[in-house]
Amino acid sequence: MTAAATEMLARTLYAEAGMRPVRAIEALAALAANRARAALPRPARVPGAAPFAPGGHARLPEPSPGSMADTCRDPFLFPARNPRHPAHALLDAPPAADPAMAVCRRIAARALSGALADPTGGATHWHAADQLPAWAVAREAAAEIGGLVFYRLQTGQAPARPAAPALVAAA
């Protein structure tokens, strides 16, 4: 675990959810770990191995600090990474004595060490509960924690598209 990756994750958590409950910050950190884990290449499977046997792929390996840092830089996953976002300034200079930043640092350290439980059920996408992005319209949420809604989407799955309106012929 590197200090730079921990600090990057902590600042991202602070910018996105620093004023939310601790459970929401933990859920967002778990989501970042899920997303970094999904980007890892799958190891070769042992033919004939049971799912929970060695080589059976019951679980992907823990993401490295470098892959977590790459995940934190994604402006589509974390909107505060967009320079026009109101919370973008918090990424560069978070308040030094803010207790919420200290909480985010502790949660980031736990996430990078693999000691953080995943309350989202393996979610890879999220949005604030007071917003509804177009990609979430036809999706079922995996969890809602502290004002954040989490979704588990398959890697490479296309966003949902609303059905085309039915054309009615005039009589």
Backbone as CSV, one residue per row, in Angstrom:
resi,resn,N_x,N_y,N_z,CA_x,CA_y,CA_z,C_x,C_y,C_z
1,MET,0.857,-1.174,0.000,0.000,0.000,0.000,0.897,1.230,0.000
2,THR,0.676,2.092,-0.942,1.476,3.311,-0.991,0.680,4.481,-0.413
3,ALA,1.417,5.409,0.145,0.786,6.586,0.740,0.123,7.450,-0.325
4,ALA,0.698,7.501,-1.522,0.120,8.330,-2.589,-1.243,7.793,-3.015
5,ALA,-1.372,6.474,-3.158,-2.658,5.890,-3.549,-3.694,6.072,-2.447
6,THR,-3.263,5.937,-1.205,-4.177,6.133,-0.080,-4.677,7.574,-0.045
7,GLU,-3.774,8.513,-0.244,-4.164,9.923,-0.222,-5.077,10.260,-1.401
8,MET,-4.807,9.687,-2.573,-5.649,9.953,-3.740,-7.059,9.414,-3.514
9,LEU,-7.168,8.193,-2.976,-8.480,7.628,-2.692,-9.191,8.435,-1.606
10,ALA,-8.466,8.847,-0.578,-9.062,9.623,0.508,-9.595,10.959,-0.006
11,ARG,-8.846,11.636,-0.848,-9.300,12.921,-1.396,-10.511,12.735,-2.311
12,THR,-10.522,11.640,-3.065,-11.665,11.355,-3.924,-12.903,11.082,-3.078
13,LEU,-12.740,10.286,-2.028,-13.860,10.001,-1.131,-14.363,11.278,-0.467
14,TYR,-13.445,12.128,-0.058,-13.822,13.386,0.596,-14.589,14.291,-0.366
15,ALA,-14.111,14.410,-1.599,-14.764,15.282,-2.575,-16.148,14.759,-2.951
16,GLU,-16.299,13.450,-3.045,-17.566,12.877,-3.488,-18.568,12.670,-2.353
17,ALA,-18.083,12.272,-1.169,-19.015,11.886,-0.104,-18.566,12.313,1.281
18,GLY,-17.681,13.280,1.381,-17.120,13.664,2.670,-18.123,14.141,3.697
19,MET,-19.239,14.686,3.264,-20.237,15.183,4.201,-21.377,14.188,4.415
20,ARG,-21.245,13.003,3.893,-22.267,11.961,4.045,-21.908,11.071,5.238
21,PRO,-22.813,10.162,5.634,-22.499,9.246,6.738,-21.299,8.341,6.417
22,VAL,-20.681,7.828,7.463,-19.496,6.983,7.298,-19.813,5.763,6.442
23,ARG,-20.990,5.179,6.589,-21.367,4.007,5.786,-21.367,4.340,4.291
24,ALA,-21.759,5.549,3.927,-21.751,5.941,2.520,-20.324,6.076,1.996
25,ILE,-19.437,6.613,2.829,-18.031,6.749,2.427,-17.411,5.362,2.267
26,GLU,-17.711,4.459,3.193,-17.198,3.082,3.088,-17.736,2.395,1.837
27,ALA,-19.009,2.606,1.524,-19.592,2.000,0.334,-18.930,2.536,-0.937
28,LEU,-18.624,3.827,-0.968,-17.962,4.400,-2.139,-16.534,3.871,-2.283
29,ALA,-15.847,3.665,-1.162,-14.503,3.068,-1.209,-14.574,1.631,-1.697
30,ALA,-15.593,0.879,-1.254,-15.766,-0.500,-1.722,-16.064,-0.521,-3.219
31,LEU,-16.840,0.452,-3.687,-17.128,0.543,-5.115,-15.838,0.782,-5.909
32,ALA,-14.970,1.660,-5.408,-13.693,1.906,-6.096,-12.864,0.632,-6.162
33,ALA,-12.870,-0.147,-5.078,-12.136,-1.420,-5.084,-12.764,-2.403,-6.068
34,ASN,-14.093,-2.439,-6.124,-14.773,-3.324,-7.088,-14.431,-2.943,-8.514
35,ARG,-14.405,-1.650,-8.787,-14.108,-1.182,-10.133,-12.660,-1.480,-10.513
36,ALA,-11.736,-1.292,-9.570,-10.329,-1.605,-9.841,-10.143,-3.107,-10.021
37,ARG,-10.858,-3.890,-9.231,-10.772,-5.347,-9.334,-11.326,-5.823,-10.671
38,ALA,-12.396,-5.189,-11.157,-12.988,-5.573,-12.437,-12.050,-5.283,-13.606
39,ALA,-11.152,-4.322,-13.431,-10.210,-3.983,-14.502,-9.011,-4.925,-14.547
40,LEU,-8.846,-5.746,-13.511,-7.705,-6.665,-13.484,-7.907,-7.799,-14.477
41,PRO,-6.832,-8.269,-15.082,-6.973,-9.436,-15.956,-7.256,-10.673,-15.107
42,ARG,-8.114,-11.516,-15.603,-8.431,-12.737,-14.869,-7.277,-13.725,-14.988
43,PRO,-6.881,-14.355,-13.871,-5.826,-15.364,-13.952,-6.341,-16.616,-14.665
44,ALA,-5.423,-17.408,-15.167,-5.793,-18.623,-15.890,-6.502,-19.583,-14.941
45,ARG,-7.569,-20.195,-15.410,-8.352,-21.123,-14.604,-7.807,-22.531,-14.779
46,VAL,-7.762,-23.263,-13.676,-7.324,-24.651,-13.732,-8.489,-25.481,-14.262
47,PRO,-8.306,-26.186,-15.386,-9.419,-26.968,-15.942,-9.895,-28.018,-14.939
48,GLY,-11.222,-28.085,-14.752,-11.807,-29.079,-13.863,-11.799,-28.700,-12.396
49,ALA,-11.244,-27.536,-12.048,-11.190,-27.130,-10.641,-12.562,-26.649,-10.194
50,ALA,-12.921,-26.986,-8.966,-14.174,-26.512,-8.388,-14.082,-24.999,-8.196
51,PRO,-15.213,-24.291,-8.188,-15.164,-22.825,-8.097,-14.393,-22.282,-6.894
52,PHE,-14.412,-22.973,-5.760,-13.724,-22.453,-4.581,-12.380,-23.124,-4.330
53,ALA,-11.963,-23.979,-5.235,-10.655,-24.620,-5.124,-9.587,-23.671,-5.640
54,PRO,-8.316,-23.889,-5.299,-7.258,-23.030,-5.849,-7.307,-23.042,-7.375
55,GLY,-7.347,-21.863,-7.954,-7.432,-21.739,-9.403,-8.846,-21.753,-9.928
56,GLY,-9.826,-21.890,-9.034,-11.213,-21.981,-9.461,-11.903,-20.638,-9.613
57,HIS,-11.232,-19.553,-9.289,-11.733,-18.186,-9.463,-12.960,-17.862,-8.633
58,ALA,-12.959,-18.194,-7.371,-14.060,-17.781,-6.527,-14.010,-16.261,-6.343
59,ARG,-12.812,-15.695,-6.441,-12.667,-14.262,-6.222,-11.428,-13.754,-6.960
60,LEU,-11.521,-12.566,-7.513,-10.364,-11.960,-8.164,-9.386,-11.471,-7.110
61,PRO,-8.123,-11.346,-7.455,-7.151,-10.824,-6.485,-7.451,-9.381,-6.107
62,GLU,-6.904,-8.956,-4.973,-7.100,-7.578,-4.522,-6.389,-6.621,-5.475
63,PRO,-6.992,-5.468,-5.735,-6.355,-4.510,-6.641,-5.104,-3.904,-6.020
64,SER,-4.168,-3.573,-6.867,-2.929,-2.951,-6.403,-3.173,-1.465,-6.161
65,PRO,-2.281,-0.810,-5.406,-2.437,0.640,-5.219,-2.445,1.402,-6.540
66,GLY,-1.681,0.937,-7.509,-1.656,1.613,-8.813,-2.987,1.519,-9.535
67,SER,-3.631,0.349,-9.483,-4.928,0.208,-10.152,-6.011,0.992,-9.412
68,MET,-5.888,1.112,-8.085,-6.843,1.935,-7.331,-6.658,3.412,-7.688
69,ALA,-5.408,3.850,-7.854,-5.151,5.242,-8.233,-5.715,5.524,-9.628
70,ASP,-5.564,4.576,-10.547,-6.139,4.745,-11.884,-7.657,4.854,-11.824
71,THR,-8.277,4.046,-10.967,-9.730,4.096,-10.805,-10.167,5.452,-10.259
72,CYS,-9.403,5.992,-9.321,-9.757,7.289,-8.718,-9.661,8.434,-9.714
73,ARG,-8.882,8.276,-10.770,-8.715,9.340,-11.770,-9.833,9.358,-12.814
74,ASP,-10.738,8.394,-12.775,-11.778,8.272,-13.788,-12.857,9.337,-13.600
75,PRO,-12.967,10.319,-14.511,-13.965,11.384,-14.337,-15.401,10.911,-14.572
76,PHE,-15.571,9.749,-15.211,-16.919,9.234,-15.420,-17.406,8.451,-14.205
77,LEU,-16.492,7.905,-13.423,-16.864,7.204,-12.197,-17.002,8.178,-11.040
78,PHE,-16.089,9.130,-10.951,-16.100,10.132,-9.886,-16.214,11.514,-10.508
79,PRO,-17.410,12.093,-10.536,-17.618,13.384,-11.205,-16.744,14.517,-10.685
80,ALA,-16.280,14.447,-9.434,-15.438,15.520,-8.901,-14.106,15.611,-9.653
81,ARG,-13.745,14.593,-10.407,-12.519,14.638,-11.218,-12.676,15.560,-12.420
82,ASN,-13.899,15.899,-12.765,-14.144,16.824,-13.860,-13.788,18.232,-13.378
83,PRO,-12.937,18.984,-14.079,-12.531,20.322,-13.624,-13.681,21.301,-13.428
84,ARG,-14.818,21.077,-14.057,-15.958,21.989,-13.908,-16.880,21.614,-12.757
85,HIS,-16.598,20.518,-12.087,-17.443,20.082,-10.972,-17.177,20.965,-9.753
86,PRO,-18.219,21.317,-8.985,-18.015,22.199,-7.818,-17.068,21.633,-6.764
87,ALA,-16.971,20.315,-6.645,-16.105,19.707,-5.626,-14.687,19.448,-6.132
88,HIS,-14.382,19.838,-7.362,-13.050,19.563,-7.928,-11.921,20.196,-7.112
89,ALA,-12.142,21.369,-6.562,-11.098,22.047,-5.785,-10.734,21.262,-4.529
90,LEU,-11.648,20.445,-4.008,-11.357,19.648,-2.811,-10.336,18.553,-3.078
91,LEU,-10.170,18.166,-4.339,-9.195,17.132,-4.681,-7.767,17.637,-4.510
92,ASP,-7.544,18.905,-4.811,-6.196,19.461,-4.748,-5.824,19.966,-3.361
93,ALA,-6.780,20.547,-2.658,-6.467,21.137,-1.351,-7.601,20.899,-0.361
94,PRO,-7.689,19.661,0.184,-8.727,19.428,1.182,-8.371,20.150,2.483
95,PRO,-9.367,20.502,3.288,-9.069,21.160,4.557,-8.189,20.274,5.434
96,ALA,-7.133,20.838,5.990,-6.154,20.046,6.750,-6.723,19.512,8.053
97,ALA,-7.493,20.305,8.770,-7.959,19.914,10.093,-9.396,19.398,10.088
98,ASP,-9.944,19.092,8.946,-11.319,18.626,8.868,-11.403,17.177,9.348
99,PRO,-12.250,16.874,10.354,-12.372,15.500,10.831,-12.897,14.546,9.752
100,ALA,-13.701,15.056,8.805,-14.207,14.208,7.728,-13.064,13.718,6.839
101,MET,-12.045,14.530,6.632,-10.896,14.100,5.840,-10.129,13.002,6.567
102,ALA,-10.022,13.096,7.887,-9.358,12.052,8.665,-10.123,10.732,8.555
103,VAL,-11.446,10.804,8.562,-12.269,9.603,8.392,-12.033,9.007,7.003
104,CYS,-11.993,9.853,5.980,-11.754,9.382,4.609,-10.383,8.725,4.474
105,ARG,-9.380,9.261,5.151,-8.038,8.653,5.106,-8.038,7.263,5.752
106,ARG,-8.735,7.120,6.880,-8.799,5.805,7.539,-9.547,4.796,6.664
107,ILE,-10.638,5.222,6.064,-11.406,4.326,5.198,-10.595,3.949,3.964
108,ALA,-9.864,4.898,3.387,-9.022,4.612,2.212,-7.938,3.602,2.558
109,ALA,-7.334,3.739,3.722,-6.298,2.785,4.141,-6.889,1.387,4.300
110,ARG,-8.091,1.299,4.876,-8.735,-0.004,5.021,-9.093,-0.595,3.663
111,ALA,-9.555,0.242,2.737,-9.920,-0.252,1.410,-8.708,-0.782,0.656
112,LEU,-7.594,-0.075,0.749,-6.384,-0.505,0.029,-5.728,-1.724,0.665
113,SER,-5.962,-1.949,1.955,-5.386,-3.133,2.601,-6.278,-4.352,2.447
114,GLY,-7.503,-4.170,1.913,-8.411,-5.294,1.724,-9.231,-5.600,2.963
115,ALA,-9.204,-4.733,3.968,-9.909,-4.969,5.224,-11.294,-4.330,5.265
116,LEU,-11.755,-3.787,4.168,-13.051,-3.112,4.141,-14.094,-4.043,3.529
117,ALA,-15.166,-4.277,4.260,-16.262,-5.100,3.740,-16.992,-4.337,2.636
118,ASP,-17.636,-5.080,1.750,-18.353,-4.472,0.633,-19.854,-4.485,0.901
119,PRO,-20.419,-3.363,1.340,-21.863,-3.329,1.589,-22.699,-3.145,0.321
120,THR,-22.041,-2.969,-0.826,-22.761,-2.679,-2.069,-23.101,-3.922,-2.876
121,GLY,-22.632,-5.070,-2.475,-22.909,-6.290,-3.233,-22.168,-6.355,-4.551
122,GLY,-20.965,-5.801,-4.597,-20.155,-5.850,-5.814,-20.489,-4.768,-6.821
123,ALA,-21.036,-3.654,-6.368,-21.437,-2.573,-7.278,-20.235,-1.973,-7.995
124,THR,-20.480,-1.542,-9.235,-19.437,-0.917,-10.040,-19.840,0.471,-10.539
125,HIS,-21.083,0.881,-10.293,-21.579,2.180,-10.729,-22.391,2.793,-9.601
126,TRP,-22.483,4.122,-9.595,-23.215,4.801,-8.526,-23.679,6.167,-8.989
127,HIS,-24.602,6.732,-8.227,-25.001,8.130,-8.381,-25.653,8.574,-7.081
128,ALA,-25.775,9.868,-6.902,-26.457,10.410,-5.727,-27.951,10.132,-5.858
129,ALA,-28.611,9.913,-4.723,-30.029,9.549,-4.736,-30.915,10.674,-5.269
130,ASP,-30.457,11.914,-5.190,-31.272,13.025,-5.667,-31.118,13.272,-7.166
131,GLN,-30.362,12.433,-7.847,-30.168,12.529,-9.295,-30.553,11.199,-9.932
132,LEU,-30.880,11.218,-11.187,-31.163,9.991,-11.918,-30.561,10.105,-13.314
133,PRO,-29.309,9.633,-13.464,-28.689,9.701,-14.794,-29.405,8.770,-15.777
134,ALA,-29.275,9.053,-17.051,-29.967,8.284,-18.086,-29.590,6.807,-18.056
135,TRP,-28.336,6.486,-17.741,-27.921,5.090,-17.750,-28.588,4.275,-16.644
136,ALA,-29.130,4.924,-15.613,-29.722,4.214,-14.476,-31.231,4.044,-14.583
137,VAL,-31.847,4.572,-15.632,-33.301,4.581,-15.717,-33.894,3.175,-15.656
138,ALA,-33.394,2.239,-16.393,-33.976,0.897,-16.447,-33.173,-0.123,-15.642
139,ARG,-32.348,0.335,-14.733,-31.507,-0.566,-13.936,-32.077,-0.765,-12.543
140,GLU,-31.832,-1.935,-11.981,-32.233,-2.219,-10.607,-31.049,-1.933,-9.691
141,ALA,-31.280,-1.130,-8.670,-30.204,-0.774,-7.737,-29.847,-1.968,-6.866
142,ALA,-28.550,-2.124,-6.618,-28.079,-3.182,-5.722,-28.175,-2.745,-4.270
143,ALA,-27.993,-1.456,-4.011,-28.042,-0.941,-2.639,-28.221,0.567,-2.676
144,GLU,-28.782,1.096,-1.591,-28.850,2.541,-1.391,-28.343,2.799,0.019
145,ILE,-27.237,3.520,0.100,-26.568,3.730,1.384,-26.216,5.198,1.528
146,GLY,-26.740,5.827,2.557,-26.376,7.200,2.877,-26.618,8.202,1.777
147,GLY,-27.683,8.047,1.015,-27.980,8.991,-0.058,-27.250,8.699,-1.356
148,LEU,-26.599,7.542,-1.453,-25.939,7.122,-2.687,-26.586,5.825,-3.161
149,VAL,-26.803,5.704,-4.454,-27.425,4.517,-5.032,-26.355,3.763,-5.814
150,PHE,-26.282,2.451,-5.592,-25.231,1.622,-6.185,-25.841,0.574,-7.110
151,TYR,-25.135,0.309,-8.222,-25.585,-0.646,-9.228,-24.455,-1.608,-9.542
152,ARG,-24.834,-2.842,-9.802,-23.857,-3.831,-10.248,-24.138,-4.106,-11.717
153,LEU,-23.278,-3.568,-12.571,-23.414,-3.770,-14.007,-22.301,-4.671,-14.490
154,GLN,-22.613,-5.471,-15.466,-21.592,-6.326,-16.055,-20.603,-5.469,-16.836
155,THR,-19.359,-5.850,-16.823,-18.344,-5.109,-17.560,-18.680,-5.142,-19.048
156,GLY,-18.682,-3.980,-19.668,-18.969,-3.891,-21.089,-20.454,-3.846,-21.408
157,GLN,-21.314,-3.865,-20.380,-22.750,-3.816,-20.601,-23.144,-2.414,-21.052
158,ALA,-23.917,-2.325,-22.093,-24.326,-1.028,-22.628,-25.347,-0.385,-21.702
159,PRO,-25.359,0.933,-21.635,-26.372,1.608,-20.822,-27.779,1.307,-21.333
160,ALA,-28.746,1.401,-20.438,-30.134,1.146,-20.815,-30.630,2.247,-21.733
161,ARG,-31.487,1.900,-22.643,-32.100,2.866,-23.547,-33.619,2.757,-23.384
162,PRO,-34.281,3.885,-23.268,-35.742,3.825,-23.147,-36.345,3.239,-24.417
163,ALA,-37.486,2.582,-24.244,-38.176,1.992,-25.404,-38.663,3.099,-26.319
164,ALA,-38.646,2.816,-27.601,-39.144,3.785,-28.571,-40.646,3.923,-28.414
165,PRO,-41.192,5.100,-28.589,-42.641,5.261,-28.453,-43.363,4.490,-29.553
166,ALA,-44.495,3.942,-29.157,-45.295,3.187,-30.137,-46.000,4.172,-31.081
167,LEU,-45.980,3.863,-32.345,-46.654,4.699,-33.326,-48.073,4.208,-33.488
168,VAL,-48.998,5.118,-33.406,-50.412,4.761,-33.546,-50.901,5.298,-34.888
169,ALA,-51.475,4.418,-35.645,-51.989,4.825,-36.957,-53.310,5.544,-36.791
170,ALA,-53.513,6.588,-37.552,-54.769,7.331,-37.498,-55.833,6.550,-38.247
171,ALA,-57.011,6.516,-37.691,-58.096,5.747,-38.318,-58.889,6.562,-39.296
